[in-house]
Amino acid sequence: MKNLFIRNEKEEYWVQKAQELASEFKKTASIHDIEGSFPFDHFSMLKDAGVTALTVQNEFGGQGLPLYSFLLVQEEIARGDGATALCLGWHNGTFIQLNETEKWTPVMLEKISREAVDYGILINSAATEPKTGSPARGGKPETEAKRVKGTWLISGKKTFTSLAPALDYFIVTAWIEEKQGIGEFLIPKEADGLRIEETWNTLGMRSTRSDDLILEQVRVPSEYLVSMKGEAKKKLPQAWLLHIPACYLGIASAARDFAVEFAKEYQPNSLPHPISDIPEIRRKVALMDVELMKSRHFMYHVASLWENSEKRIELGPTLMAVKTEVTNAAVNVVDLAMRIVGGHSLSKGNPLERYYRDVRAGLHNPPSDDITYKVLGDMGFKEEA
């Protein structure tokens, strides 16, 4: 079926490339899931195809894909392996964020961008901590940074560090007492005192290897304090986080397709035809398709608004709503797919079992439902100025 959301030849090219990669990832996704191993093989293919430089600016040698185009690719990759897509989204989304907010110096942004193009480096933020939880909830990090002889000395612990075994750089938040603020530090993987503690043993998204990052007196040059929280040149909502719903939308689409193919082929001896001819089965397929239609139209429409709007600052609550609605719809779609396939869907050898576990992780990615509903609820009772 033709993708109605593709707008131009460049998007067509990258969507097709993503589909080819997804078909390869699908062959080994279950192995990585069972073993809880990071998909280095998938990322080797992504780097070779130039996908890890998709959102790097053209002037630095990247493809310069905007948000909307990035989401198209993200959704397709997730059809092959959700964990790979989520990891890729954190990396590529970081460049969209940095380009839009301009919160890093031009020199540092160019350095990292060119390394992404020339060497395929991978980068992600490490901000969540055991006691403070997600930074979206506003807690002060316990990780601390102190200035020592023209350098920064950083100590602390971060959790949920996706891509941990494969990252070349970690963007770490830390409290700076002398500045009375939260700084973001760029820390290379080879820094002394940095180590990964293999703690990731979860129900879903197992191969993201979102292990703990341990920082013990890690020393970095002064310029590796890349930004201070709240001091970005352009203060914008985090539209780049739409990579999260795009990922779970892809997983849900894969579940829908599997269920449809199963229904066309499965014919119990109690029936003279495959179960695809049963009205109730068709009703469930229709319900899945409606959920997917609503989600795609909502997400891509908002992404289009973001690219063309002069009022980006006002889109924050809408972006949050997209994440909440799409991830919950994705859970519903996978549930319907499993109801079509029946008890077979619970088998470890059935991809629906993995889709079911992976898709639920979206409920816990930022922003969480309760934060979204609070923001929207407060807006509903806000008095007119």
C-alpha positions, 0 to 999 in steps of 0.5 A: 500500500502506498504511503500517503504521507510521503511528500517528495522524492527524498522522503521516498528514497529514505523510506524505501531504504528504511524498509529494506533495513527493517526487513533485515532487522526483522531476521535477528530482532527476536535473537537480540530480544531473547539474549538482551543483547545490543544490536550492533549488527543493526547499527553497523548497517544503519551507519553504512546506509547513512541513516545515523547522519540523517538529521545532521545539517547539510553544511556538515555533510549530513542529510539534513532531514527535518522532523516530519521526514525523520518520523517517516524513517523512524516508523519504518525502522520500528516495523523491523525492530522497535528497540533498534528504532527507539535507540536510533531515535534518541541519536538522530533526535538529539541532532534535531534538538541541537540544531533547533535550540542552538544551545551548543556553541557552533564549534562544538556542534560542528565537531560532533556533527562531522564526527557523526558523518565521518565516523558514525559516532553515536550520541545520547543523553543520560539524565534519569537518576535513581532518586530524581527519576525522569528530568521531565518531573523537574528534580535536581540531579544528584550527579554533581560537577565541580570546577577543578584547575580549569576542568570539570570533575563529575560524579554520579549515576544515571539510569535508563541510558539507552544505547549504553554499550554503543555510545561514543558520547554521553550528554550528562546533566549535573548540578553545579553548585557554584552556578546554582544550576544544571549543566549539560556535559559532553563526556566521551566514552573513553573518559577515565572513571566512566563505566557501564553497569549492566543492569538492564533486564526488562520485560520489553525493549530489552535490546536497547541496553539502557544500562546504568552509567557510572561516573566516578571523578570523571574529568573533562575540559572546560569547554565540555560544559556544553550548555546550562539548563534554561539558557538555550538561545531558542527555547522551544518545546521538544518536538524531536520527542515525536520519534517516540510515538513514531517508533511505537506506531511502527511496532503496532503496524507490524503487529497489525500486518502479522495478524492480517496475514495470519488470518488469511492463512489460518483455517481450523478444521471447524471452518470451510474457510480461513478465519479472515472471512469471519465478520468479527475478525474483519471488525477487529482489523477495521478497529486496528486500521482506524486506530492507526489512521487516527494516529498517523494523521495526528502525528504527521499533521502536528509534525507538519505544523511544527515545520511550517508554524511561526508559533512553535512555542504554542505547540508544546501541549499538542506535542505532548498529546500526540505522544500520549494518544499514539502510544496508547493507540499502539498498545490497543492495536497490538492487543487487538492483533493478539485477539485475532491470532489467539493463544498462538500470540503468547508463544515465544516464537511468535513476534506478537509476544515481543511486540506486546512487551515492547509496545508497553514501554512507550507508556513510560517514555516521556512525557508520561500520561499523567503529565500530559493530562495535567498540562491539558487539564490546567489549560482547560481551566485557564482563565482568558487573559 
